[in-house]
């Protein structure tokens, strides 16, 4: 494993932010993890694990070691008449896993198509879209514990999944995820709880199938979101606020009708709507901006610095707080 010095991070983050790291390495096999960790530990410098860089905002140079994981592979580890269990190496591109599942007629992941990133990052955020979260199909996560220098496999319950969070996010920096095991179904059952997806399919007379659901999600995402690699972004920048029913009723009485949807015993309010109501849809501050088709997405139109993106995010958070009394929480990891 080679350690590189003073490396630009612009090619390694989808926001296309220019920042540098003091040290950088690529981990293409699990055995290199301990080498990278020991390098950082002996020098008493920060250690950051990086996947595709699709959920991170660099606001400064990183004075430590960034380890980018890049080991890939998908294998069937168990199968019965109803389900197939896939063990997927952490460095596998998320869309390659979607391809594999569709090609092999396995259901459960099709709603999560076109989410940029690596498989190893998916459990950290408990990624989700169009009515499905990764926890819905995840069976287990295997990770290297940097505190104990031991490998451990976590069941789905042990991952402590929540809305865009998990034990791996709450204990960020402790676990280096090496593989994720998914349980996918041989029988197709369309997940159409997301109203926008359901309407898209019904209005076009689309017959639900694995391929058709995936294509419908792709169409919706491409209409609303900037293309990764062309316009700098990290997808949804903010989480949707989650309110108790009583708190939501108080908000309704104060503000009038507000878009919302149920989330268990709670209510989610679309952050995109809140941001639009505060006048930020399509706004620009130099090269930092809010995407005009989806105000939940902050973008770098060219040469925005990370601090400029963050400043715009804080401006939005303050406006939403003042108008609605709601605190927006970033979904993106800010360094």
N, C-alpha and C positions, 0 to 999 in steps of 0.2 A: 504494500500500500504506500503510495507516494503522497507526501504532504506538500502542497503548493503554498506560496506566500503572496500576500497582497493581491488577491484575486478580485476582479470586478464581479459583482453579483447580478448585474443587469440581465445576463442570459439565464439566470436561475430564479427569476421571480416574474410572474405574469403581469405584475403592475409595471414592469419595465423600468423600475426605479434604479438609478445609478447609485450604488453604494459599494463599499469594499469590505472584504474580510481579511483579517491578518493571516489566517491559515485556512486552507480548504483541502478536503480530500473526498474521493469517491469510494464508497464502500460497495463492492460488487459481490461480496460473499459475507455471510454472517461472522466468519472467523476474524474479519478485520475490525469488528465493532470494538473489541477490547483494546486493540492497538490504538484506535482513534481516541477512545476514552482515556487510556493511559497517557497519551500525548498531552491531552488537555489537562488532566489531573496533575501530572508532574510539574507542569508549568503554571498551575493555578490560574488558568484562563477559562473563560466561558466556553461551553460546549453546546452547539445547536445542531439538531438533526433536521435535515431538509429533504422533502420529497420533490414534488414538481414546483414548489414555490408558488402554488396557486391560491394560497390562503394566508398570505403574509404581506405585511407592509414594512419595509425598511425605512426608518426615519433617520438613520445615522449609520456610520461605519460600524462593523462588528469587530471588537477587539478580542477575538478568540478563534476557535476552530469550528468551522461549519462542515459537517459530514453529510454528504448527499448520498442517500441509499439508492442502489441501482441493480439489485439482484431480482431476477424475474422468473416467472414460471407458474403454470396452472396444472394441478393434478387432481384426479378423482381419487379420494381416499376411502369413500364408503358409498354404498348404493343399496337401495331396496326398491320395492315396487312403486313407491310413491315419491321418493326423494333421492337427490344426489348431493353428496358433501364434497365441496371443492376446497382444497388447500391452495392458497394463492400467495406467492412470495410478495413481500412488501413493495418492491420496486416495480411491480407490474403496473403498466398504465391502466387506469380505471376503465377506459373505453375498450381496451383489449379484453378485459373481463366481461364487459357487456357483449362484445362480439362473440366470445366463447359461449356464453349462456344462450344467446339467440341461436347460434349455429347448432347447438346441441339440444335445442328445444327445452330449455330449462327456464322456469318462470320465477320471478321475484325481483329482478334487477332492472327490468325494462324501463320503468318510470325514472330511473336514475341516470339515464343516458346523457352524454355531453357535459357531465360534471368534470371539469379538468382536475387532474391530480393523480396521485399514485394510490394503490390499494392500501398501503400501510398508513396513509393519512386518514382514510375514510372513518375508522372507528374513533379517532381522536375527536373529531367534530360531530360524530354521529350524523354524517351528511344526510340530507333529505331533500326531496323535491316531489311535487305533484302527488302528495298523499302517501309517500313511502319514505321511511327512514332506513338507514343501513342496519339498525338493530333488529328490524323486522325479519331479516334473513340471515343475520350473523349467528354463527354457532360458537365460535371460540376465537381468541386472539393469543398468539404466542409472541412473547416479548422478552428481551434481555433486560434484566433489572440492573441498572448501573450502580445502584447502592450496594447490592449483594453480589454482583458479578455472577448471577445465576439466571438461567432461562426459566420462564414460568408460563404456563398456559392458563388463560382466564376464560371461564365460561361466560356466556352472554350476561348472566345475572351478576357476575363478579366485575363486569366492565362498568357498572353503575351508570348506565346510559341515561341521559336527560335530553332536553331540547338543545341541540347543537353542543353537547358536552358529554364527557365521560370521565372515568378515573384517569385516563391518559392525558386529558387536558387539564384536569384539576391538579395532577401531579406532574405537570409538564417538565421535561428534562430528566425524569427518572427512568422511563421505559423507552426502549428502542424496539419498536414493533418489527418483527421479522417475517411473520406470516399471519394471514387471516383465513379462517375456515368458514365457508358459507354453506347453509343448507337450502338448496333450491328445489323447487317442485317440478315433477314431470308433468303434472296437470296444470294447464293454463287457467288462471282465474284473474281476470282483469281488475286492477286496483283503480277505481274511478271515483274515489271519494273527493278528489280535488275538482271543484266545480268547473274551473276553466278548461281542464282537460276533457271532462265529460261533455261540455258544450261543444268543444272543438270537434270531437268525434261525432256527436249526434248531428250537428249542423251540416256535416259533410257526408253523412251516411256511411261512415267508415265502419266496417265489420271488425270488432275487436279481435286482435290476435297479437302474438308476441311482436312480430315485425311491425304491425300497424300501430300498436301503442308506442313502440319506440319511435317510429317515424313521426307520429303526432307530437310527441314530446319534443323531438328535434325541431319540428316546424315552429312550435310555440317559442322555444328557447331562442331560435335564430331570429325570430321577429322582435324579440324583446331585449336580447342581450348582445353586447359587443363581442365580436369574434376574438377569441383568445389568440394572442400573437400579432394581432393587427392594432387593436386599441388596448392599451394597458388597463387591466382591472383585476380584481380578485373575486368576481362574482358578487353575491350579496354582501354588502359591507356591514349591515346591521341585522340583528335578530328582530323578529316580530315581538313586541311586548306581550307578555302573558299576564292576564289579570284574573283575580278571583271573580266569581259572578257578582258578589256584592260590590266590589270596587268598580266593575264594569257598569253596573246599574247607576252608581254615583256619577260616573263619567257621562253616561247617557243623559241623565237629568241635567247636567251642566252644559253639555255640548250639543245635544240633539242626536239624531241618527248617525251612527258610525258603522262602517263596514266591519265585520267580525266573523269569526268562525270558532266552533267549539274545539277544544283540545283537552280531552279527558273531562275533568270537572271544572276546567278553567276556560277562559276566553282569550283568543289571540286577536290582536288588532294589527292589521297590515301596516308595517312600518313604511312601505312605499306610499300608502295613502296619506299617512301623517306627514311625510316629507313633502309630498306634492301640495298638501293643504298649506304648508308653510312657505310655499313659493319657490322651492329649490329645484323643481323638475327642469332639467336642461340647463341649469345655471353653470357658468364657468367663472373660475378665478384664475386667470392665466391659462396654464395647461392642465390645471386641476378642475374637474367638473363632475356634474351629476348626469348620468346617461339619460337622454331625452325620452327614450322608450321605456325605461325602468328606473325610477328614482331611487331604488334600493341599491343601485350600483354606482359607486364612485369610479372615476376613470382618470387615466393619465393620457392626455391628448398628444403628448410628445415628450417634453422635457421637464415635467413637473417633478419637484423634489418630494420625498416622502413627508417632510414636514408640512408642505403645502397641502397634500392630500389630508393629512391629519388635522390641519387647521380648519379645512372645510368641513370635515367630519364633526369637529367640536362646534362649529357654527350651527350645523344642522341639529345636533343634540340639544344645544341651548335653546334653539327656536322651538323645537318640539316640546321641550320641558316647559317653556314659558306659555305656549298656546294650549297644550293639552294636560300638562302636569304629569307627563309620562317620560320615563328615562329610557332612551335608546341605548342599547348595549352593542358594541362592535362584535361582529362575528369573526372578523379578520384578526389574526394575531399581529400585534404591533411590536416591533423591535426598535 
